[in-house]
Amino acid sequence: MGKKSAVSGFVKPGFEAVREAFAENFERRNELGAACCIYYQGEKVVDLWGGIRNETTREPWEEDTMVIVWSTTKGLAGLAMALANSQGFFDYDEPISRYWPEFAQQGKEKITIRQLLAHQAGLFEFEGQNNKDLIANLNRLAVILAQQKPAWEPGTRQGYHAITLGYYQSELLRRVDPKGRSIGQYFQDEIATPLGLDFYISLPEEIPDNRLATLRQAKISLLSMRGMPLSLILASMNPRSVFRRSLLGTDISLDKECIYTRSFEVPSGGGVGTARAIAHAYSVFATGGKELGIREETLQQLMALPVAPQQGFRDLAFKQETPFSLGFMRPSPKNPFGAPSSFGMPGTGGSFGFANPQAKIGYAYVPNGMGMALIDPRDFALRTAMYRSIGIRDPYRD
């Protein structure tokens, strides 16, 4: 049993079970610092934070504390791409090469945007993806991305594009946006600023370090890997596996001097923000998108069932069935985080954000104590309590 930790924030009457689960995470599930926010039917009904922001100094997690959320960033990038689609910048089913002619090299001329966003393009790695200077130079990076050869025939298989997806999304957006913005700048201008969100795909220099939570890395052991498929454990130990190769360049979002790298975009894994911001963004998409002027056609595409590649949803990196669509993970029997129309994205260490349009929910949980499980027990406890609070027993079917 862990120590009790002061929990701050509020829950609307009827959602007390979420506060209890949040407190239990500190007492029973080794939580360090964290925040959880839930919007229900467009109203903020849960906004909680607690624990330690910095394990070394013992400074507390505060209302405006932000933390890196790793792949949960992909969901915010997916929302940006959806808004761009709604604004008429591109069609999900068109070939990428229609908008980015150089992309057609190496047999990529027929890869559609939909296939890329579903991790079906075979472009999960490129030479230099851990080279910070290359990543910072978007024009040079575009040349390298266009030169890549798919690892398999696009549309036949699925393999998680852990880091590369965001770079391809950003370059595509630069080509179709009349203002030529990167995905980080577009997200800031078109989503974060209008909605007043504390979330950044490119963290500004002026954000003070004392607003940022520092990470406690997970201790890798057989006990900590409990619940992970044996095939994934073996893949994580093999430097030539799709899983390991896809993750190259993850750590360039971290900075020893100022916690997180500033004015730098890793759109698939470097986003920094609050649970409040993530839940609010998803809530807008879960309740009709009026605040951002999102077209109904785009929302329907986000909610539509995912289309499997020819060989099914078994992911070459995760070694298990993991459905993706339009930049988001989708619910499945193994991870029933919402009704089939739900869409969202978890991140390494335990963070998660998603929209459940059927229940009109926008949900987010962000920790700084890194976990190891594919489905983090802290997050699972929170969303189970959330669904119980609104009378849903089985979120995958109700």
Sequence and secondary structure as in RCSB ss.txt:
>XXXX:A:sequence
MGKKSAVSGFVKPGFEAVREAFAENFERRNELGAACCIYYQGEKVVDLWGGIRNETTREPWEEDTMVIVWSTTKG
LAGLAMALANSQGFFDYDEPISRYWPEFAQQGKEKITIRQLLAHQAGLFEFEGQNNKDLIANLNRLAVILAQQKP
AWEPGTRQGYHAITLGYYQSELLRRVDPKGRSIGQYFQDEIATPLGLDFYISLPEEIPDNRLATLRQAKISLLSM
RGMPLSLILASMNPRSVFRRSLLGTDISLDKECIYTRSFEVPSGGGVGTARAIAHAYSVFATGGKELGIREETLQ
QLMALPVAPQQGFRDLAFKQETPFSLGFMRPSPKNPFGAPSSFGMPGTGGSFGFANPQAKIGYAYVPNGMGMALI
DPRDFALRTAMYRSIGIRDPYRD
>XXXX:A:secstr
      EEEEE TT HHHHHHHHHHHHHS   EEEEEEEETTEEEEEEEEEEEETTTTEE  TT BEE TTHHHH
HHHHHHHHHHHTTS  TTSBHHHH GGGGGGGTTT BHHHHHTT SS    TTTT HHHHH HHHHHHHHHH   
SS TTT B   TTHHHHHHHHHHHHHSTT   HHHHHIIIIIHHHT  EESB  TTS GGGB   B    STTTT
TTS HHHHHHHH TTSHHHHHTTTGGGGEETTTEE SS B TTT  EE HHHHHHHHHHHHTT GGGT  HHHHH
HHHS     TT SBBTTTSSB  EETTEE  BTTB  S TT EEEE TTS EEEEETTTTEEEEEEESB    SS
 HHHHHHHHHHHHHTT S TTT 
